[in-house]
Amino acid sequence: MTTIRDVLGVILGGGRGDRLYPLTRDRAKPAVPIAGNYRLIDIPMSNCINSGITRIAVLTQFNSVSLHRHIARTYIFDPFSRGWVQILAAEQTPRSDAWYQGTADAVRKQILEIKTPDAPYVLILAGDHLYRMDYSALARYHWEKGADITIAVQPVRRDDATRFGLLKRDADGSISDFSEKPSDPQVQANFVSRDDPERPYLGSMGIYLFNTPILIDMLESNMGHDFGKEIIPASIQAQKVFGFDFDGYWEDIGTIRSFYDTNLALTRPDSPFNFYSPQHPIYTRPRFLPGSNLAGATLHNVFLADGCRIHRAEIRNSIIGLRSQIANDVHIESSIIMGADFYEEQPNQNDIPLGIGAGCKIEGAILDKNVRLDSNVVIRPFPRGTDINQEDWVVRDGIVVIPKNTSLPTGTHIAP
C-alpha cells in the first residue's frame, strides 16, 4: 500500500542569493535567520517531518558551511525511525566538472543519490519560502488523480503575475498550459483562470511531486537547467500533470524587501503565520539558552528570541534575535536585529562590545549577526527604491542592512 513514507523529500539549497545580499554574503540563502530563532531551511524541513516524510536530501552549493552545520546539529533521527537527512553538495566528478546550473540541473547531477533510496516518489521543494503545508494531502491528491507530476498551486494577484509561473488548469485538475513569470500582458490575459478580479491567476509554488521514473526520464531526455522554465513546460504535453490547490499563507523570501516585510508581519498580533501551532511546530536547533532578561525595557509588538539581555530600551514592531545585547536609552523601531552567535563576557579593551550600545536610534534596518554598535549610532531608512553600497552598510529598496560581524564606531549616522 502506498504511503507518505514512499516519498523522498529533496530540498534545493539555493544559488548565490544575490537579491538577498548582504545577508547571503557569508551564508547560503536557506541558512538566513528568520523570526529570531529559526533559519529558512527549518520551514521545508519541518513541513516534511510533520507530514511524515523522514527521508530528506538537501542539495547545497554556495556558502554552504553554516547551512551544513545547522542541518547536522538539528535534524538527527534515532536509529529506529529509519529517517535520515543527507546533504548532497555540489562536486566535481569524472562525469562533470561544472557546478549546479539551475534547479533541474542540481537534481540531475545528484540523480544517482536520488535513485539509491528506491523511493517511488520524489517531492522537490525550495529552501527559501515561508509557509505551512501538509505534504501528505498533496501526495493523496497525486495518487487519486493517477498523476505523473503534481504541482502545488495558489491564487495569484494581478500585480504579482511576473513573479510566478502561471498555469491553466482544466476542470479535472489537469494542467494544460504553463508560462514562467510572463511579462507580456497578452500572455498574462491568456492565463486568467479564476473568477476573482483581485487574484485571477493560478501560480506555481515551486513544489513538485514526481513519480520517480518520470523525474529520471525527464531529466535524462531534457537537458534544461530549470524546473520552472524548462522541465515543467515540456512535461505538460507529455505527462499527466495536475495542480494541487493551496490557499494558505505562503511567502517567497527572495529579496531584502520581502525578507524585511515578512519578518515584521510576524510581530503583529494578527501575524499571518503562526509559529505557535502545537500540531505542526517549526523545528530548529536546540541551543539551551536562558530566558531573555528585560531590565526596564518597553516592548510593543516584538518577536523576542531566547538568551537576550535588554536594558532600559524602547523597542517597537521589531524582531530581536538570539543573544541580542541592547544597552540603555536605545530606541529600535521597525527593524530586524538578528542577535549573535555567542556571548562575549569580557571584550578586549579597545573593541566595541558585542550588541547595541547606549543611546543608539535604529529604524527601518536589518542588523545581521554579531554586529557591534558603539554608543549613539543613528540608523534611519531611506526612500523606497534607494540602493546604496558602502563598506560597512548597504541600502536595498530603502532598507539599511548592516552586514554580519560589522562594527560601527560612536556617533555613526546613516540616514537620508
Residue, then its C-alpha position, 0 to 999 in steps of 0.5 A: m500500500t502506498t504511503i507518505r513514507d514512499v516519498l523522498g523529500v529533496i530540498l534545493g539549497g539555493g544559488r548565490g542569493d544575490r537579491l538577498y545580499p548582504l545577508t547571503r554574503d557569508r551564508a547560503k540563502p536557506a541558512v538566513p535567520i528568520a523570526g529570531n530563532y529559526r533559519l529558512i531551511d527549518i520551514p521545508m524541513s519541518n513541513c516534511i517531518n510533520s507530514g511524515i516524510t523522514r527521508i530528506a536530501v538537501l542539495t547545497q552549493f554556495n556558502s554552504v558551511s553554516l547551512h551544513r552545520h545547522i542541518a547536522r546539529t538539528y535534524i538527527f533521527d534515532p536509529f529506529s525511525r529509519g529517517w535520515v537527512q543527507i546533504l548532497a553538495a555540489e562536486q566535481t566528478p569524472r562525469s562533470d566538472a561544472w557546478y549546479q546550473g539551475t534547479a533541474d540541473a542540481v537534481r540531475k547531477q545528484i540523480l544517482e543519490i536520488k535513485t539509491p533510496d528506491a523511493p517511488y516518489v520524489l517531492i522537490l521543494a525550495g529552501d527559501h519560502l515561508y509557509r505551512m503545508d501538509y505534504s501528505a494531502l498533496a501526495r493523496y491528491h497525486w495518487e487519486k488523480g493517477a498523476d505523473i507530476t503534481i504541482a502545488v498551486q495558489p491564487v495569484r494577484r494581478d500585480d504579482a503575475t511576473r513573479f510566478g509561473l502561471l498555469k491553466r488548469d482544466a476542470d479535472g485538475s489537469i494542467s494544460d498550459f504553463s508560462e514562467k513569470p510572463s511579462d507580456p500582458q497578452v500572455q498574462a490575459n491568456f492565463v486568467s483562470r479564476d473568477d476573482p478580479e483581485r487574484p485571477y491567476l493560478g501560480s506555481m509554488g515551486i513544489y513538485l511531486f514526481n513519480t520517480p521514473i518520470l523525474i529520471d526520464m525527464l531529466e535524462s531526455n531534457m537537458g534544461h537547467d530549470f524546473g520552472k522554465e524548462i522541465i515543467p513546460a515540456s512535461i505538460q504535453a507529455q505527462k499527466v500533470f495536475g495542480f494541487d490547490f493551496d490557499g494558505y499563507w505562503e511567502d517567497i523570501g527572495t529579496i531584502r524587501s520581502f525578507y524585511d516585510t515578512n519578518l515584521a508581519l510576524t510581530r503583529p498580533d494578527s501575524p499571518f503565520n503562526f509559529y505557535s501551532p502545537q500540531h505542526p511546530i517549526y523545528t530548529r536547533p536546540r541551543f539551551l539558552p536562558g530566558s531573555n532578561l528585560a531590565g526596564a525595557t518597553l516592548h510593543n509588538v516584538f518577536l523576542a528570541d531566547g538568551c537576550r539581555i535588554h536594558r532600559a530600551e524602547i523597542r517597537n514592531s521589531i524582531i530581536g534575535l538570539r543573544s541580542q545585547i541592547a544597552n540603555d536609552v536605545h530606541i529600535e523601531s521597525s527593524i530586524i536585529m538578528g542577535a549573535d552567535f555567542y556571548e562575549e563576557q569580557p571584550n578586549q579593551n579597545d573593541i566595541p562590545l558585542g550588541i547595541g550600545a547606549g543611546c543608539k536610534i535604529e529604524g527601518a534596518i536589518l542588523d545581521k549577526n554579531v554586529r557591534l554598535d558603539s554608543n549613539v549610532v543613528i540608523r534611519p531608512f531611506p526612500r523606497g527604491t534607494d540602493i546604496n553600497q558602502e563598506d560597512w552598510v548597504v541600502r536595498d529598496g530603502i532598507v539599511v542592512i548592516p552586514k554580519n560581524t560589522s562594527l560601527p564606531t560612536g556617533t555613526h549616522i546613516a540616514p537620508 
